[in-house]
Amino acid sequence: MREKIVAVFSRRLIIVVGEEKLVSVLGARGKLPVEVIPFGLPLCRRCLEDAGCKPELRLAGERPFVTDNGNHILDCRVSPITNPKELEDMIRAIPGVVGTGLFIGMAEAVVIETSQGVEVRRRPEAIGTGKTPCTQTADRQPTIHDRPTKQPNNQQPSNLPLRHDPRW
């Protein structure tokens, strides 16, 4: 989940992978990580099973793996994902789910290391926009958080996107 937070607050998200990570369709490898709070683990597991995702608790030795945030990971066996947004929305609607391993529409580019060199694949609608899910809020009214703040010693305001977003 921390990776998504960093991604959302980045001006640009560029993913770097080796060619072994490439698949013809999302979900082809059959495993989707879902981060869940420990208290919600039984409910999340049952709901994911009902949705056909076949969750397996990720282990560290013989104990449940614990994320940096103190949560657990359910690795869900999935078939190729034809509608990633719909799947993400369905999973995120389960109480106790923190997030999934899907980074839908977030990356501007993917840099792929291949045996022949480096390949860059760009998502045309994202190039140069600096848009992330939290900054695409043109339809909302400005709030006090949108105004620049005075900084001590005549410093410029931080470039951090410290805006209130009513979707949160």
C-alpha positions in Angstrom: 0.0 0.0 0.0 2.9 2.4 0.7 3.9 2.0 -3.0 0.5 3.3 -4.0 0.7 6.3 -1.7 4.1 7.2 -3.0 2.8 6.7 -6.6 -0.3 9.0 -6.0 1.9 11.8 -4.7 4.5 11.5 -7.4 4.4 14.0 -10.3 5.1 11.1 -12.6 5.0 7.3 -12.1 7.4 5.3 -14.2 7.6 1.6 -13.5 10.9 -0.2 -14.1 10.7 -4.0 -14.7 12.6 -6.9 -16.3 11.1 -8.6 -19.3 10.2 -11.6 -17.2 7.4 -9.5 -15.7 5.7 -9.0 -19.0 2.4 -10.8 -19.7 0.0 -10.7 -22.6 -3.0 -10.0 -20.4 -3.2 -8.7 -16.8 -3.7 -11.7 -14.4 -2.1 -14.2 -16.7 0.3 -15.3 -13.9 -2.8 -16.0 -11.8 -1.8 -14.1 -8.6 -3.2 -10.8 -7.3 -2.0 -9.6 -3.8 -4.7 -8.0 -1.6 -3.7 -6.3 1.6 -6.2 -6.7 4.4 -6.3 -5.5 8.1 -5.8 -8.5 10.5 -9.3 -8.0 12.1 -10.9 -8.2 8.7 -9.0 -11.3 7.5 -11.8 -13.9 7.9 -14.4 -11.7 6.3 -12.1 -10.6 3.4 -11.1 -14.2 2.8 -14.8 -15.3 2.7 -15.8 -12.5 0.4 -12.9 -13.1 -2.0 -13.7 -16.8 -2.1 -17.3 -15.9 -2.9 -16.1 -13.7 -5.7 -14.0 -16.6 -7.1 -10.6 -15.2 -6.3 -9.3 -18.2 -4.2 -7.3 -16.3 -1.6 -4.3 -17.8 0.1 -2.7 -16.2 3.2 0.9 -15.1 2.5 3.2 -16.6 5.0 6.6 -15.7 6.4 7.8 -19.1 7.5 4.9 -20.6 9.4 3.4 -17.2 10.5 1.3 -14.8 8.5 3.4 -12.3 6.6 3.0 -8.8 8.1 3.3 -5.7 5.9 5.1 -2.5 7.0 1.6 -1.2 8.0 0.9 -4.3 10.2 -1.5 -5.8 7.7 -1.7 -9.2 6.0 -1.6 -10.2 2.3 -4.1 -12.5 0.7 -2.6 -13.8 -2.6 -5.7 -14.4 -4.8 -5.5 -16.9 -7.6 -7.2 -15.2 -10.6 -7.7 -15.9 -14.2 -6.8 -13.3 -16.8 -8.4 -10.0 -15.8 -10.7 -8.7 -18.6 -11.9 -5.6 -16.6 -9.2 -4.5 -14.0 -11.2 -1.4 -12.8 -14.3 -3.5 -12.1 -12.3 -6.1 -10.2 -10.4 -3.4 -8.3 -13.7 -1.7 -7.3 -15.3 -5.0 -6.2 -12.3 -6.0 -4.1 -11.9 -2.5 -2.5 -15.6 -2.5 -1.5 -15.0 -5.4 0.9 -14.7 -4.1 4.5 -11.2 -4.7 5.7 -9.4 -4.5 2.3 -6.7 -1.9 2.3 -5.8 -2.2 -1.4 -4.7 -4.5 -4.2 -1.6 -4.9 -6.3 -3.3 -3.3 -9.3 -2.0 0.1 -10.3 -4.7 0.9 -12.7 -4.1 4.0 -14.9 -1.3 5.3 -12.7 1.9 4.8 -14.6 2.9 7.3 -17.3 5.5 4.9 -18.6 7.0 1.4 -18.1 10.8 1.0 -18.6 11.6 -2.7 -19.5 15.0 -4.1 -19.4 15.3 -6.7 -22.2 18.2 -8.9 -23.4 18.5 -6.4 -26.4 18.6 -3.3 -24.2 15.9 -1.0 -22.8 12.4 -0.5 -24.1 10.1 2.3 -23.0 6.3 2.0 -23.3 4.3 5.2 -22.7 0.6 5.5 -22.0 -0.4 8.3 -24.4 -3.1 9.9 -22.3 -0.8 10.3 -19.3 2.2 11.8 -21.0 3.2 15.1 -19.4 -0.1 15.5 -17.5 1.3 15.0 -14.0 -2.2 13.7 -13.2 -2.8 11.1 -10.6 -6.1 9.9 -9.1 -5.8 12.6 -6.3 -4.9 15.5 -8.6 -7.7 14.8 -11.1 -10.1 16.9 -9.2 -11.1 19.8 -11.5 -14.8 19.3 -10.8 -14.5 20.1 -7.1 -14.7 23.5 -5.4 -11.4 25.0 -4.1 -10.8 24.8 -0.4 -8.5 26.6 2.0 -6.0 23.8 1.4 -5.6 24.9 -2.2 -4.2 28.3 -1.3 -0.4 28.7 -1.0 0.8 29.1 2.5 3.3 31.6 3.8 6.6 30.0 4.5 9.1 31.3 7.1 12.2 33.2 5.8 10.6 33.9 2.4 10.8 30.3 1.3 8.6 29.2 -1.6 5.6 26.9 -0.7 6.3 23.2 -0.9 5.3 21.5 -4.1 3.6 18.7 -2.1 -0.1 18.3 -3.2 -1.6 19.1 0.2 -5.2 19.5 -0.9 -8.3 18.1 0.7 -10.0 15.7 -1.6 -13.6 14.9 -0.7 -13.2 11.4 -2.1 -10.9 10.4 0.8 
